Every structure is written in structure tokens, then in C-alpha cells.
Amino acid sequence: MDEVLARIAEWLREGRAVTIARVVGLRGISGQYGTPLTALAAGEPIAGRLLSGAADDMLAAVGTAELRTVTISDDAAAASKMACGGTAQVLLQPADDLPDETWDLLAQHEPLCLVTELDRTAVGATQVHTRATVAAAEQQHPGVARLFNRGSSEGVILDEGRAAVTAVWPVPTLVVVGDGLIADALAATAALLGWNS
């Protein structure tokens, strides 16, 4: 995630238009890995990996926020080392649409929850919540706290389609001291879970 944030900061310093993409719904897709947020800028390779990279060529920078349905075939899923294909709902937003504090919280590796208002497919304002404020988001859109408190990065559409919610948790780091079979097993397990080691 740090690499994605560095690219976003670089593009913004250069005055480029940056689009943030996040998965907010999955149907049929399993075994996908990547970063909870990815970033796009015209003429640049995508920063981060969404849906194991299977959707990279279906995403493009946007001027206004939009909710896009992306279909991934079983062949494309297999090529990206996913268990199977399906459909995903991806929220694309200009980086300026996210509250400024989002970037500070991500840089500090603080867990956060992005809640974007939806009106059918129209995309509204986005709020950022932390452990201290997620209860307020729960009052507005039931299910936000339950998603956030799972402790994993994932996105869903809640409240009968009224909110796109993405929980972003920092990737854990496992420090293995020593070597041998147990150390090797711990390092392999951390890699399997997508943890840093």
C-alpha cells in the first residue's frame, strides 16, 4: 500500500489527475488478491493491484466518480491465478473526492473505513471513519461497523444500495527470528496470508 500512496503523492505533486479505484462488491469471484485501493493516471501503469490484476485493462482514469461493473471470465481469472471469474463492482473516484485526512491516515497505517453515498448508480460524497467514529457511520448505514470490525480490507455495498463501503486495514508484519523448519513454516504462512515478513 505504501507504494500506491507514494505514486499518488508523486502524481498529485505533478498536478496530474488521479483516479482511485476500489472494489465494493463481488459476485462469483474468489481467490483474488491485491491492494484495497489502486490509483490510475493517464499514460501511467496502474499503481497497486485490483482483483489480482485481472481487471487492470478495464479500468481508466475518470473525471467524475462512477460505479462500474467489471466482468472477469474464468480464463482471465485463471491467468491471474484466481480460483474463478465473476463480476465485481468497482468504484472509480477522482482522488480529490476523498477527504484530505484519508491520505494522512493511510500514511500512518491507521485502519479506516471509506463510506461513499450512492443514489442508484449516482455517486455522492465520501466520508472517512476511524475506530473512534465508525459508530457514527453505523448509525447512518447499518453494517458499516460489522464490516470494519472484521479487521480485513474489503468492500461492499450496504444499506440497500445506499452506500459503498471499503474497510482498509494495514497489512500485518510477521517478524521471524532465527531459522529452521518452524521459521520457514512461519514465513511461508505469512506469504500465503499476504503479510509482510
Disulfide bonds with the S-S distance in Angstrom:
none
